Amino acid sequence: MHQLDPPDDDGLYIPSVKEHSKAKHWFLSRYIDAFTTSMKGKWSSLHYIDLFAGAGIERLSETGALDWGSPLIAAQARYPFAGLHLCEKNRRKYEALIQRFHRLDSDAQVLRGDANKRIDEIVRTVPSRTLSLAFLDPYGLHLEFETITKLSGIRADLIIFFPDHLDALRNWEKHYLRNPDSNLDRCLGSGADWRQILGSTPQDHLAEALRNLYVQQIRSLGYTEFRFQRISSKGHPLYVLLLCSRSRIAAKLWSGISAKDRNGQRILPFGE
Ligand SMILES: C[S@@+](CC[C@H](N)C(=O)[O-])C[C@H]1O[C@@H](n2cnc3c(N)ncnc32)[C@H](O)[C@@H]1O
């Protein structure tokens, strides 16, 4: 596998993140490696889309260690993407990201603002007859279903960091239940009857019900293959990395990369 040396402190802004970020990046970099190796030559070009890009380098809050962020993992793929298309809302992170791309002498479309508003520009820029990998890594529920619908108009596999355990969505009953235009409604899309489903599901099956509902919504956009990787935070199973594709090849690649963890241990296919 193509493994990057950890980044140095380059003096630019480095946000602190929780330890589970490292596992997320581990799977992303393995998948990028497998995806670019397997798909190069099969498509006129490969593109990478990262709508919640961050600053490019992160500091793990518990150990202080530095870790490459998702856009710079993609920028340093062994077989480079033909285009990188990034969006970040936070000005400080956006400016650090721009500087880091400049220093790497790497080119990218980097937009600042709400990815749900700027998605049209990105989709317009990606050339037709190409294959994209879109990494969608918001905090909580900020990825709107409408944005995924727009991405489904181009040929793009998706890796979504999804908080399926409702304890990740603190106070969901208080904040979302009686608000018809809540973040959960915008995340799951219109027609997702989550109030009825969650209201009639036992507590210990809520995460599964939410995940199934999300998959069902994405399936309605023409995606046929889904794979999950559980990412825990301090032993709590709060998130899943969800791969969505129209191709069985992508699903096979995912199964290949998720067979072992960073320490070489076998991973059970899907642990709650
Ligand atoms: C989990 S972090 C991303 C980390 C990055 N993907 C990585 O793995 O290195 C989420 C990022 O999304 C940004 N963000 C939050 N809401 C956003 C929005 N609506 N549009 C674009 N970026 C947003 C935050 O500022 C933050 O940097």
The ligand as an SDF file (V2000), in Angstrom:
LIG
                    3D

 27 29  0  0  0  0  0  0  0  0999 V2000
  -15.0790   16.5710    9.7530 C   0  0  0  0  0  0  0  0  0  0  0  0
  -14.4130   18.0360    9.1340 S   0  0  0  0  0  0  0  0  0  0  0  0
  -13.6280   17.5740    7.6430 C   0  0  0  0  0  0  0  0  0  0  0  0
  -12.3580   16.8550    7.7730 C   0  0  0  0  0  0  0  0  0  0  0  0
  -11.7300   16.4610    6.4550 C   0  0  0  0  0  0  0  0  0  0  0  0
  -12.7010   15.8820    5.5490 N   0  0  0  0  0  0  0  0  0  0  0  0
  -10.6520   15.4500    6.6990 C   0  0  0  0  0  0  0  0  0  0  0  0
  -10.9630   14.2590    6.7530 O   0  0  0  0  0  0  0  0  0  0  0  0
   -9.4930   15.8480    6.8300 O   0  0  0  0  0  0  0  0  0  0  0  0
  -15.8200   18.8660    8.4870 C   0  0  0  0  0  0  0  0  0  0  0  0
  -15.4640   20.1530    7.7920 C   0  0  0  0  0  0  0  0  0  0  0  0
  -16.6170   20.6650    7.1320 O   0  0  0  0  0  0  0  0  0  0  0  0
  -16.6230   22.0770    7.2570 C   0  0  0  0  0  0  0  0  0  0  0  0
  -18.0320   22.4620    7.0320 N   0  0  0  0  0  0  0  0  0  0  0  0
  -19.0690   22.4490    7.9080 C   0  0  0  0  0  0  0  0  0  0  0  0
  -20.2150   22.7730    7.2720 N   0  0  0  0  0  0  0  0  0  0  0  0
  -19.8870   22.9600    5.9800 C   0  0  0  0  0  0  0  0  0  0  0  0
  -20.6440   23.2860    4.8210 C   0  0  0  0  0  0  0  0  0  0  0  0
  -21.9700   23.4740    4.8870 N   0  0  0  0  0  0  0  0  0  0  0  0
  -20.0070   23.3840    3.6310 N   0  0  0  0  0  0  0  0  0  0  0  0
  -18.6650   23.1750    3.5610 C   0  0  0  0  0  0  0  0  0  0  0  0
  -17.8870   22.8700    4.6190 N   0  0  0  0  0  0  0  0  0  0  0  0
  -18.5030   22.7690    5.8170 C   0  0  0  0  0  0  0  0  0  0  0  0
  -16.0700   22.3390    8.6240 C   0  0  0  0  0  0  0  0  0  0  0  0
  -15.5120   23.6390    8.7200 O   0  0  0  0  0  0  0  0  0  0  0  0
  -14.9910   21.2500    8.7310 C   0  0  0  0  0  0  0  0  0  0  0  0
  -13.7470   21.7110    8.3010 O   0  0  0  0  0  0  0  0  0  0  0  0
  1  2  1  0
  2  3  1  0
  2 10  1  0
  3  4  1  0
  4  5  1  0
  5  6  1  0
  5  7  1  0
  7  8  2  0
  7  9  1  0
 10 11  1  0
 11 12  1  0
 11 26  1  0
 12 13  1  0
 13 14  1  0
 13 24  1  0
 14 15  1  0
 14 23  1  0
 15 16  2  0
 16 17  1  0
 17 18  1  0
 17 23  2  0
 18 19  1  0
 18 20  2  0
 20 21  1  0
 21 22  2  0
 22 23  1  0
 24 25  1  0
 24 26  1  0
 26 27  1  0
M  CHG  2   2   1   9  -1
M  END
$$$$
